[in-house]
Amino acid sequence: MIEIEKCFSSPIGIVTNKKDYELTDYCLQMMSTIKSGGQDWLSKPYTTNGTYNILKDSKFKELNTWVENSVEEFTNACGWAKTSPSEGWFNIYKKDDCQEFHIHKHRHFSCIYYLDTQENDSKTIFNRSPMPMIHYSVNQSNVINCEHISFKPVKGILLIFKSDTMHMVEQKKTDDVRITVSYNFKEDIAN
């Protein structure tokens, strides 16, 4: 009988929060006063990435603290060193917006918190990292051989993952908004 070790794991933490932080209107109001940031994406969802750090905003304080505690629980469970948040931002997706595959360079862990989502909203998809050099067939999909996994956005869910994990957001097909709050964390380095 063969023994199989599940090596080089890319875990994704999933945490549910039942509290409504009532930040949707605040984010929508800020959209008219804060310039959208981010990189030169193919799709242009509104983001405060690089233009406004929500870690410094008292309105986000309670959510930020909950996320930080959740990431600490995740890193402890996985056996990793303590981290601290380095930046946080929110994203507003409207109809036809999407986010192509990307990673968060020079960070250890990242998070996506679903602040405001609707039924049949666009999913977040994670790809196996790194991608295989050549295609090979899979007879029966499982956690060892899957190429990607998708998460349906549900209000109050937090996804925590290693920052080098490729991820994207499907194109939004509905007219309402999809609002997520994202964070990056870096390992605490002792001086």
N, C-alpha and C positions, 0 to 999 in steps of 0.2 A: 504494500500500500504506500502510495506517495504522500509525503508530508509537504504542505504548501505554506510558506511564510508569506504574510501580507506585508511586504516591505515598501518603504518610501511612500507612506500614506500621505494623502492630501485631504485631510478631514475638513468637513464643513459643519460648523456648529449652528444649531437651529434653536433659538430661544424665543418663547412666546411671552408677550407683554400685554396684559389686558387693559392697561391704563391708556386713556385718551389724553394726549398732551395738548390737544387743541392748538396745534401749530400750523394747520393748513392755511387758514386765512392770513396768518402772519407771513408765511412763505410767499403766498400769492401777492401780498402787498409789497414785500421786499423786492419782488421781481421787477416792479416799476422803478425802483430807485438804485438797485445794485446791478452793475454790468455783469453779463454772463461771462464766465471764464472757461476753463478747461483747455484742452489742446485743440488742434485743428482737426476736429472730427468730421466725418463724412455727413453724419446727421447732426443737427444742431439743437439738441434738447437744452433747455435753460439749466445752467449750473452755476453755483457760486464757488466752484473749485478754482482756487487761485485768486478770487476777488473778495471773498468774505469768509472768515473762519468762524464757524458757529461755536467753537470751543470758548470763544470770548464773549458770547451773547448770553446774557442772564435768562432770556426766554427759553433757551435750550438746556439750561443747567441741569434740570431734573432728568431729562432724557440722556444727556451726556454722561451723567453719573451712573445711570442704569446700564448704559452701553459699556462704560469702562469696567463696571463690576462683572458684567457678562463676559467680556473678553478675558478678564482675570480668571474667571471660573473655567473658561475654555482652555487657556494656556496651562493652567494648573492640571486639568484633566489629561492634557496631552503630554505633560512633562516638560514644557518649555519655560524659559525664563520670563520674568515679569516684564511687562511692556507698559508704555504710557501713550496716550493719544498724541499725535503730532499735528493733525489737522482734521477738520470736519466741514462738511458742506451739504447743501441739499440740491436735488435735481427735480425739475418739473418737466414731465413728458406730456406733450399734446399729441393729437392725432398725427400719425405718420412719423413721429420721432422714434428713434432707436439709438442704440449704442453699439458700435462694432466691438469685436473682441479686443481686449486690452488687459494689461497687468498694471499694478501700481509699483513702479520702480522705487528702489531704495527704501522700502518699507518692509516690515515683517508680517503684519496682519492687517486685514481690511474688513470692513463691515458694510452691510446694506441693511437699513431699517426701512420697512414699508410703512410710511406715515399715512398715506392716503391712496388706496387702490380700489378698484371696482371689479365686479365679476367679469371674467373673460379678459382681464388686462394682460398686457404683454409680460411674458415670463423672463426670468433671469436664467441664462444658460451658462454652465461651466464646462469647459473642455479639459480633457486630460492634458496635463502639462508634464513634460513636453509632448507635442504631438508626434505620432509615429512617423518615421522617415518614409515608410512605404505602407500601403494599405494591406491589411490582412483580414480575412473573413472570421466572423465570430459565429459559432454554432449556437451558443446559449449565453446570453448576456448576463453578467454578474458584476460585483464590485471590483473584481480583479481586472476584467477586460473591457469595461464600458469606456466609450470614447467621450461621452458627455452626459450631463445630468441637468435637468431643468427644474426650476422652482416656480410654482405659481405664486404670484404676489398676494399676500394676505396681510391686511392691516394689523400691525402690532408684532409682526415676525421680524426677527433679526437674524441675518446670516453672517457668520464669522468664518473667514478663510485666510489661508496664507496668501500674501499679496502677489506672489508670482503665479497664482492660479489664473489661467485665462478665463475671462468671463465677458458676457455681453447681454444686451437687452433686446428682445425681439421688437420689431416695428409695431408701434401702437396702432390699433385699428379702431378704437372707440373715440368718441368726441370729448369725454370727460378728461380730467387731469389724473396723472399718476405721479405721486410725490414720494421720493425716497430721500433718506438722509444717509450719507456715507461718511466713513471715518477711516483714517489710516493710523496704525500704531507702530511704534519703534521699540526695540528692546531697551530697557533701562541699562545703561552702561555705568558701572561704579567708577567714580573718579579716584 
